[in-house]
């Protein structure tokens, strides 16, 4: 019913190794998102962790605008990271799309 379990174990080990490699590659990637016409620049790594943030001095006196622009940058950065993770996962699975059609 399940075929050769030894072969299945090898496949699982290979997938785990690929996942570890992908995790390492993602942690080394850097994505920079600009928002508010470049007034806010956010850099995140491939795991979605913020590693740098630059804010134009002119925004420091406009709290409302700063909040809106920061939220936009954070959202864009998160989407960029998630899209990249999906692309890597699809490549690892040989083109199968576990995330549904898009």
N, C-alpha and C positions, 0 to 999 in steps of 0.2 A: 504494500500500500504506500509506504513512504520511500521505497527504493533503498539504496545502500546508506545506512546511517553514518558510516565512516565518511562517505562523500559529502553528506549534509554537514557534518562537523567541520570538514575542510572549507566548505563554502562559508559557513558562519565565521570561522577564523579569518578568512580572507576579507569578509565584509567588515569585521571588527578592525582589522589592520587598516583598511581603507578609511574607515570612520576616524581612526586616530590620526591618520595622515591629513585628512580633510580638516579636522579640528585644529591641527598645528598650522596648516596653511591659512585657515581663516583668522587665527589669532595674529598672524603676521601681516595680514592685509590692512590697509588704511583707506578710509573713505572720508572725503571732505565735502561738506554740504554748506552752501552759502544761502543765506536767507535775508530778506529785507534789502535786496539790491547789494548784497555783499557786506552789509553792516554787522552781520553776525556770521561767524565761520565756525562750524563745529566739525571736529575730526573724531571719528569712531573707528574702532578696530572691527575685524570681521566677526567678532562675537557680540558686537553691539555695545561694547563698553566705550564710554566717552573718554578720550585721551587728551583732547585739547579744545579750548573754547576761546575765541577772540570776539570781543564786543567793541564796536566803534564807540568812542567816548561820547559822541553826540546823543547816544541812546540812554546814557546814564541819568539824564534828567527827565526822561519820558518813560516812566515805569510801565504804563499800559502798552505802549508800542513795543517795548523790550520784551514783555511777556508774550505778546502775540508772535513776534519774530522768533523768539526762543522756541516756543512750542512748534512752530513751523519747521525750524531746523531739526529739532529732535524727531519729529514725525518723519520727515524726509530721510534722515539718517537711518532710522529704524527700518523703514521700507526698503532702503537700499541694501542693508545688511540681510534682511529676510529674503529678498529676491535673489541675492547672491547665494545664500544657503540653499535655496530651492534648486538653483541651477547646478550647484555642486552635487547635491543629492541625486538629481536626475542623471547627471553624468556617471555617478558612482553606480547607479542602478541600470546602467546601459540603455538609457533613454526611456525607461518606463516612467510614467508620470503618476506617482501616488497622490498628487495634490489635485487631481482632476484636470479637466481641460481648461485652457485659458487662451 
